[in-house]
């Protein structure tokens, strides 16, 4: 890339030197006006020479490669955002269970929730593990089923020691 840029600058400098020498040697009048037009065309060609030398096949393959990379990056970001949403849903559901446990008078409990991608296109709580000093609580299990939609068959209860 640097070599192409250096060649381009050399071409512009060479054309400028050639045009200025020709303009200095040319007499005034009609010939000088024509020479000024020709020098303008030479400088334009020197400026546009990199554009004229572009390999269109390589350019199109590079552009398509960038498009593929952009699509892959977007898909990766979308998957990462989806996983982040899952983690937030799981944490908020676990926090809800702990708040409900405190409301019911159960202290020192811990909870974890596993969310699953629903066919409707969102994360939904699938199962949970609740650890309490007294073990199973029917009131908390009913609240989890009613409020979070996790049936008792997918609730795992452990006794905290």
QUIGI-V601715 format. One record per pair of residues at least 24 apart in sequence whose ideal C-beta (glycine too) atoms are under 10 Angstrom apart, sorted by the first residue. I is the first residue (numbers start at 0). J is the second residue. Records with the same first field share a line. If there is no record, write none. Layout:
# QUIGI-V601715
I=J ; J
This chain:
# QUIGI-V601715
3=49 ; 52
4=49
6=48 ; 49 ; 52
7=45 ; 46 ; 47 ; 48 ; 49 ; 52
8=45
9=45
10=44 ; 45 ; 46 ; 48 ; 49
11=42 ; 45 ; 46 ; 48
12=45
13=41 ; 45
14=38 ; 41 ; 42 ; 43 ; 44 ; 45 ; 46 ; 48
15=41 ; 42 ; 45
17=41 ; 42 ; 45
18=42 ; 45
81=116 ; 121 ; 122
82=122
84=114 ; 116 ; 121 ; 122
85=113 ; 114 ; 115 ; 116 ; 121 ; 122
86=114 ; 122
87=114 ; 122
88=112 ; 114 ; 115 ; 121 ; 122 ; 123 ; 124
89=113 ; 114 ; 122 ; 124 ; 125 ; 127
90=114
91=124
92=122 ; 123 ; 124 ; 127 ; 143 ; 146 ; 147 ; 148 ; 149
93=124 ; 127 ; 128 ; 129
95=124 ; 142 ; 143 ; 146 ; 147
96=124 ; 127 ; 128 ; 129 ; 139 ; 142 ; 143 ; 146 ; 147 ; 149 ; 154
97=129
99=136 ; 138 ; 139 ; 142 ; 143 ; 146 ; 147
100=129 ; 131 ; 136 ; 138 ; 139 ; 142 ; 143
102=138 ; 139 ; 142
103=131 ; 136 ; 138 ; 139 ; 142
104=136 ; 138
105=129 ; 131 ; 132 ; 133 ; 136 ; 138 ; 139
106=131 ; 132 ; 133
107=131 ; 132 ; 133 ; 159
108=132 ; 133 ; 136 ; 139 ; 159
109=157 ; 159
110=139 ; 143 ; 154
111=155
112=143 ; 147 ; 149
113=149 ; 153 ; 155
123=147 ; 148 ; 149
124=148 ; 149 ; 153
125=149 ; 153
126=150 ; 152 ; 153 ; 154 ; 155
127=153 ; 154 ; 155 ; 156
128=153 ; 154 ; 155 ; 156 ; 157
129=154 ; 155 ; 156 ; 157 ; 159
130=155 ; 156 ; 157 ; 158 ; 159 ; 160
131=156 ; 157 ; 158 ; 159
132=158 ; 159 ; 160
133=158 ; 159
134=158 ; 159
